[in-house]
Every structure is written in structure tokens, then in C-alpha cells.
Amino acid sequence: MIRYSIAIVDDEQTIRDGLDLVLADTYDLALYKDAESFAAALADKVPDLVLMDIGLPGMSGIEALGLVKAQHPGLPVIMITAFEDIQMVIQSMKLGAFDFILKPINPDLLELTIQKAVSSIALVKEVQLLQEKFLRENEPCFIGESKNIEDIMDFINLVASSPDTPIMILGETGTGKELIAKAIHARSPVFQGPFVAVNCSAFPEDLLESELFGYEAGAFSGARNQGKKGFIEEAHKGTLFLDEVADLSPAGQAKLLRFLENGEFYKVGGTRTYRVSTRVVSATNKHLDDLVAAGRFRKDLYFRLCVVKANIPSLNERPDDILPLAKYFLQQFNEKFGKSLTGFTKDARQGLVSHTFTGNVRELKNIVERAVLVAKNDLVDTPEMGLMPDAAGGKAPARLSLRTLENSPEHHENSGYSEHSGYSEHPEHSEYSEPSEHTVTIPDKGVVLGKLLSDMEHAYMAKALAQAGGNESQAARLLHMNHHTFRYRWKKLNKKD
């Protein structure tokens, strides 16, 4: 059962106490003796309903009503008055009061009035609770401390308000593209509608069209006698998520484009026009720009699907989020396996941060699940995670820092190292090579590791830009970064300089 919250604003202590006594068992109450304190609290938490006296000291109830309705037009406000002043009642109703009650307050009449107000917001409250439940269950995958995560959440909040604007989500496998699509759906005006996810790469080319658009009875050999609804029709008044949309066949691309332009489509084997209203969110881990240039993806469909476009950074591009995510998954699997592990050893934390994640958040979740399952002590250690040095076959961040030290000005004062290029003039330094620990030296005066890491990042990004002729998108690809992250980091590093 939904429990509603009520703010009671009255300067009389006996009225506040009486209403508290009558309503506290059924509703969550917040009591205020004046409009000023209520208005200040409203900035932090908005109740479901307000009971407010008209004759308040300082800011009057009428003034407070105008303030509340200006900020929260849908919030029901029931006015309380000690005398039936018709003009004041009319004024309060014009300002948007839901109803009014006379003092002394009749408990039965009060409950009836509250129930009427609650009925008017019941659907909104139900949707709000469903959204909160979904976000609690799914959004921990977006927890973290990096600027990238903040950008993702800002993006979700920004685009969710539209019920039908097409959105394209770009990112590597395992970055959580479907969860982001679900989060957009959860915040959208079509939240109560269905969320239908389709993996376009999971169906053979000759079946994908019929799965997407459905088919009429007798459309082909083996078709159902009554025909079949497609995924698009199933997503009516909701959200259609097309994962790996780059794998659509040319014929499927043409039909999808027609649908996006006017909301109409034909089922396979049919001549009847169907009309559906749904928001299309697409995703791919491929470079659509390259596919368009190669003629393998329609340019007009590309522009239609990418009205709003988001690049989701890989986990390797946001190392600050690795440990917060690992701790969350640790707690999740503690509950699943009935364990009480308290954290990770120092070596395990270092191993996670220096690991190259080819499967992104999904891989990290699997690593922690395995570790919790086999762990025998209070802390997860490196062997339990199954991580060995360079387990993913890539260059881990820790090894890149060794390269930074090797190329640092303190180590190679006369090696031709340039603060802007980050490269030695020597041929063997023309591309990345695996360093060995005995080649790394630290001068007696020490080094500022944070600055070295920033210098290395700036140097590689500058070199990539120069090699790409100033094209940020191409430079980002050279460094295996997405364009959004590259641009953000480049601006941030240049500000530091």
C-alpha cells in the first residue's frame, strides 16, 4: 500500500497536535508553525499533500499558496480557515487550492477531503514509486566518482523528458548500454509502457525483418495462421531498444527509416499500414561513421537514429570508478552467497585498478562474483579474483606509468624528450614498447608522479592530434578512447597547463 506524505502548516500548536494524532497512523507527517519554515523545507523535500492555514503570521497562507503552486503546480494544497470568508476562499481557489476546510476541523470531513486529494495524485505517485524502484535496482551500475559518470547521468536526465526523440548510444561491449536505455525509459513520460529490447545481431538476416515488423497470416512457409506481432508493435506507447543496430540488413534499414519518419510500417507479406507510437533507442559498439562512409549503413537512417547521440566511456577510461563498482558488486554477491566479506586487500585493489578490462563493467562484475564465491577470509585477495599480471593481454595502467617514468625529464634530461610531443627522438621510442622494471629509475630528489601521469597523457593526446591532422575523432581512435572522453580530458589537461 502506498503511504503518502502530508505537510501541515498551522501556527496553532493545538491544531498541529490534533492533526498529528488523527493522521500519523496513516500518513507520514511534517509539521510547520509558519509558512517560512515550510517554504525552506520545500526546497529539499516535496510532500504529496499540504494542509495549510490561511491566517498564518508573517507570510500568509494565501501568499504561501501562490509560492507553492508556482514551484509545484501539481501539488494538492487544502486550505484551513477559522471563518468562512467567501472572498478569501475564492482567491485561494483561483490560486489553485484543491479544497478548504473550516475550523473546528471535523475528522470525518478532513479524511474525506484528503482521500479526494490523494486520488487525484495516486497515478503520479504510483509511477514515481515504480521509477524509484527501477533506479534502485539498476542504476548502481552507474555508480562511481568520475566526471564521465556525472556526464552520463546528466545525459539521461536531459534526454528522458522527451517521449519520442530517437537516441543513439555508442560504446564498447559491457559498458551498460542497455541499462542506460532502461534508465532513460524509467524517467520518460512513457515509463508505464513496455520496454522491448531487441539484439539485431541475434537473428539471421532473413528473420530479423519479420521479428521487428511482424508478419501477416500465410506470409511464408511455416508462418502462424494468425500472423504475428513484431517487436515494434509490442513496444507501442513505450520504448524500443535496438541493440547492435549496425547489423540491420539494407532492407531492414529502409523499413526502419520509413517507420521513424512517419510511425508507419507494413508487416512482412502484408499491404495493410500499421501505426505505432514508440521511442526508439539504438546502440552499437561499431563505428557508424565508418559504416556510412563504406556504404554499409544508410546515411539518412544514421541521421534519423542519431538525433541525440551519447558516447559511453569504457571502464578503462574511468579508472576512478573501478573500486566503487567493485565494492558495490562485493556487497551484492555477499547477499547472494550468504557471505560477509568486508573489502579487498591492498594487492587486490591494485590488481583491479591496473587490470585492462576488455569486457568493461560486465567483466568486473564477473571477477568480483568469482572472488566472493571462492574467498575464505574477510578480504578478497588477488588469487581469488583470478587476475594475473597483464591477464587481459593488454597494457595495464600501472605499466603505462612505468613508461612515463622512463620518458620523464628527470630520467632523460638529454634524450630529446619534448613536453609537448612526449616522444624521444630515438627510433626505438617511435611507438610504445613494453618496459622492464630495471629500466625505470627515480632520481634522488624524487618525482611528482601525478604530474608525470598528466604529462604523459597530454603528450600522447598531443601526438595523436598531430598524427590525425587535428581531427579529434581520429585522434581518440588512435588512443582507443571515445570522442567525448578525449575532448573532455584534452580540455581539462590544457586548463591545468
N, C-alpha and C positions, 0 to 999 in steps of 0.2 A: 504493500500500500504506500502511495506517495505521501510523504509528510511535508506540509507546506510551512513556510516561514512568514511570520507576521511582525511588522514593526508597529509598536504602539507609541504614539506621541501625544502626551497629555501632561499638563502642568500640575494636575491634582494627584497627589500620592495615593489617595483612597481609590481613585478611578484606575490607576495603573495596577494597584494591588488586586482590585476586584477582577479586572480583566485577566490578570495573570492567574488568579485562582480558577477562573472559569475555563480558560483556553489552554493552559500549559500542558494538560494531558494529551491534547490532540495536535497542537501546533508548536513549532519552535518560535519562541518569542524573544524580541529585543525591545527593551523599554527605554523611552527617552522623555525627559521632563521639559524639553524645549525643541523648537524647530532647528536651531543652530547645531546642536549636537547630533540630531538626526541627519541633517544635510551633510555634516562632516563624515559620518559613518557610511553614508550612501556611496561615497567615493570608493570604499573598499569592498562593500558587500551590498547587493541589491536584494531586498526581501521579495517574496512572492506577492505580498499584500500589505497595505498600510491602513491603520486605523489612526486618524489624526483629528485632534480637537481644533475647531475653528478659532476659538478665542485664546490663543497662546500669547504669553508675554514676549516682548521683543519682536522677532519675525512672526507675523500672524499665520494662522493655518492656511488662509487664502493665498498669502504670498508663497508659503512653502509648497502649496499645491501647484502653483504655477511653475515653480522651480523643478519639482519632481516630474511633472508632465513634459517639460521642455527637454529634460535629460532622458526620461524613460517613458515615452508615450503609452506603452502597453501595460504599465504597472497600475493595477487597480488601487484606487485610494477611496476609502469610505470615511466621510467627514462626520465628526461628532459635534453636536451643538447643544447648549443648555436651554435654548429657546428657539422657537420656530420663526426665524426671521426670513420671510419669503425672499426678499431681495438678496440676502446673503446666500441662501440655498440656490437661487437661480444663478448667481455669479459663480458659485463653486461648480455647478453642473456645466456651465459654459466653459470653465477651465478644464473640464474633463474628469470631475469626480465621478466615481462609479455609483455611489449612493450616499445617503446620510442617515444618521441615527440620532434620536433625541435623548438627552439625559432627563431623568434617570434611565439607565440602559436596561432594556428588557432582554434577559439572556436568550430567550427563545427567538426573539426577533433578530438579535445580534447573530446567532448561529445561522439563521435562515439567510440573512444578508451575506454573511461570509461564504456560505455554500454557493450562493449565486455568483459571487465574485470568483471563487475557486473554479467553478465550472467554466467560466469564461477563459481561464488560462490553463486548464487541465491538459489540453493537447500540446501546448507550447512547453509545459513543464515535463510532460512525458518524453517529448523529443529531446529536450535538454538532458534529461537523465540518461537516455539511451546514448546520446553523443558522449557524455562524460564516461559512461561505462566502456564504450568502444575505445576512447582515447586512453583510459587507464590500462586497458588490456593490450593495446597495440603500440602506443607511442613510446614506451620505454626503449624501443629500437632506435629512437632518435635522440636518446639522452646523450649528453656529452658536454664538453666545455669549450669546444672550438667555435670560431666565428662561422665556420661552414654550417654547423648545426643551427645556429641562430638564423642564418640566411635561409635554410630550408624551412624552418618553422614560420618565419616571416612570409616566405613564398606561399606556404599552404594557407595561412590566414588571409593573404591578399587575394588569391585566386578562387578560394572556395565560395565566395559570396555569389558568384555567377552560376546560374543553373545549367547553362548550355555551352559556355565557351570551350572549344577544344583545347586540350593541354597535352604537350609532349614532354615526357620525362626521359632524359638521357643519362646513362650511367652503366658501369660495369655490372656483371652478374654478381648478385649477392649484396648490392648496395641498398636494397629495400625499396625498389621502385613500386612494387605492388602495395606495400604498406603505405607509401606516400599517396598513392592513388586512393586507397581506402580512407586515409586521413582527410583528403580533400572531399571525398564523398560524405564523410561523417560531419563535416562542417557546412555542407552545402544546403541550399533550400530543398533539394530532392533527397535528403537523408532517409526519409521514410520509404523511398522507393528502393528497388533492388540494386545490388552491386553485382554485376556479372563480369567475371574475369575470363578472358579467352587467350590462350597461348597460341599465337598464329603459327608457330613453328611445330606444334604438336600434331597437326593434321596434314595428311597428304594434300598436295595442291588440288587434286580433283574433288576432295571432300570439303575443303575449307569454305568454299563458297556456299555450299548447302548448309553447313553448320552455322555460318554467320547469318545468312539471309533466310534460311529455311527452304522448304520445297513444297510444291503442291502434290496432291494425290496423283500417283502414277507418273511422276516426273521422270523416273528412271527405273530400271530393273532393280527390284528389291526395296523400293520406296514404300513407306507405310501407306495404307489405304486412305487414311485420313490426313495425310500430309504431316508436316512438322514445323513447329515454330523455330526460328533461328535465334541465335544469341541476341541479335539486335532487337528483335521483338520482345524477348524476355526482359530486356533492360528498359522497357518503356517506363517513363517517369522516374528513371533512376540514373545510374552511371554504368557505361560500358567501358571496360578496361581492356585494351588491345595490347597485350604484351608481345614483344618481338614483331611489331607491325611491319618491319622491313622485309619479313618473309612472305608478305602477301603477294599472290600471283598478279600479273598485269590485269587480268580480267577482274580479279577481286579488288584491285586498286581502283579501277574505273567505276565499279558499282559502289564502293565505299565513298568515292568522291561525290557521286550523284546524291547519295544519301546525306552526306554532310552539307551539301548545298541547299537542299530543299526538304530534307526529312522524309523523302520518299524512296521506296525500293520495290523491286519485284522479287518474288520467291523464284527459286530455280524451277523451270518448267511451267511458269505461270505468266499471265498477262495482266493480272489484277494489280493495281498500285496499292501498296500499304504505306501508312503514315505513322511514324513513331517519333516521340519526343524523348530524347536521352542526351546526356552529356557524354562525349567521347574523350577518354583519357588514354593516350597511347604511350608506349615505352619501347625502347630498343637499346641494345648495347653496341650497335653498329654505328658507323659514321654516315649519317643520312646524306650529308653534303656530297660525300664521295659517290654514293649510290646514285644520287640525282645526276651528278656530272657524268657518270658512266652509263646513264640511260636505263638503270635498273629500278629506279623509283620515280614515279611521276612528280614533276616539279609542282604542278598545280595541287596535287594531293599533299605534298610536303608543306606548302604554304598554308593549306587549309587545316592540317593537323597541328601545325606549329604556331597557331595564333598566340599561344603562351608557351614558352619553352623553358625548361629547367634542367640544368646540368648537375647531377648528383655526384659529389666527390667520392672517390674510393676511400676505404678505411686507411690506406697508406698515406693519403693526402691530409688526413686529420688525426695524427698520432695522439693528440691530447684527449681524444675520445676513447682510446683503446681500453685504458684501465677502468674508467667509469662504466663502460659497457660490460667489461669482464666481471666487475663487481655485481652488476645487476643480474647477469646470467648466473653467477655463482649463487645468489640468493634464490633465483628461480629454480635451479636444479637442486639446491638444498631442500626445498619444499617437495620437489618431485620424488627425490630418492630418500627422503626422511633423514637427512644429514644436517650437521650444524657446523660446517666449515666456516672459519672466520675471515679468511682472506688468502693472499698469495705471499709466498716468500719473496725476498728481495730478488733472488735469481729468477724466479718465475715472472715477476713483474718486468724485469729487464728483458727476459726472453720474449715476452709478449710485445713489448714496445719495439724491439729490434727485429721482430719477425716480419717477413714480407707476405702480406695477405693476398693471395690470388683469388680467394673466394669471399673477401670482404667480411661484412658483419655475419653472414651465414657461416663462414669458416670459423670465425671467432667463437660463435655460439657452439659449434660442434666441438671445438677444442676444449671449452670450459665444461661441456656436458661430459665428455670422456674423463676429464680430470676429476670432476666431482664424483663420478661413478666409481673410480678406482682408488681415490685418495683414502689413506688410512690415518692421517694425522689432522690436526686442526687447520693447517695451512696447506694450500696446494703448492707443490714443488714442480720444478721443470720436467723431470722424467714422467710425471703423471699426465702432463699435457701432451706428451709425445713429440715435443719440439726438440730438434737437434739444431746445431749451428747451421744457418742457411738452409733450413728444412724445405723451404719452398723453392729453392733453386735460384732465388733472386738475390739482389744486393740489399741487405738489411740496412736500416738507418744507421746502426752502430758502425758498420763498415764504411759507410759514406763519411762518417765523422773522422775515421782514420785517414781517409783520403784528404779530408780538409786539413788535418794536422800536417800531413805530408806536403801539402801545397801551401802551407801558411807562410807569410812573410818572415816569421821568426825562424822557420826551418830552412827556407830557401831565399836568403837575402839577396843573392845574386843570380837566381835561377831564371830570371826573366818573367817572374810571376807578375801579372797585372791585376790591380784591384778591380778593374772593370771587366777584364776578359776571364780571369780565373784560370788561365791555362799557361803552362810553361811553353817557352819557345822550342823546347826539345821535342823531337818527333815522338818519343815514346809517351809523351803526355798529350798527344793529339786526341786521344779518346780514353775512356775510362778503362783502367786495368785494376785487377784485384790486388790490393796492397797486402803485404805481410807485416806482422806486428813488429819485426825487428827493424823495419824501415821507418818507423814512427819515432820521432824524438821530441822531447819537450825541453825548451831552454830553461836554465836555472831560474830566470825571472818568472817563469810560468807563462801560461796563455789564457786569454779570455775565451773560453770555449763557446759561449753564446754568440760572441761577435764573429768567431771563426765560422760557425754554422751559418749565420746570417750572410757573411761574406761569400761563403761557398754557394749558398742558394742564389744570391744576387748574381754571382759570377756565371753560374750555369744558365740562369734565365737570360742574362745579357747575351751570352754566347748563342743561346738558342734563337733569340730575337735577331741577332746579326745573321745567323745562318739561314733564318727564314725570311730574310729581307724585310724585317719589321712586321711581319704578319703574326699577330698574337696567337691566332688559332693554330697555325702550323708550328709555332714555337712550343705551344702547350703539348702538341702531339709528340714532338721530339723528346719531351721530358715526361711523357706518359701522364700528363695532367689534363683535367678538363679545362676548357677555356675560362669558365667562370672563376675557378680557383686560381689559375695563372694570373688573371687580371688583378684579382684581389691581393695576392701575395706580392706582385710586382709593385702595385701602388703602395702597399704597406712598407716594403723594403726601401723604396725611394723616399718615403716620408722620413724614415729613420735617418737616411743619409742627409 
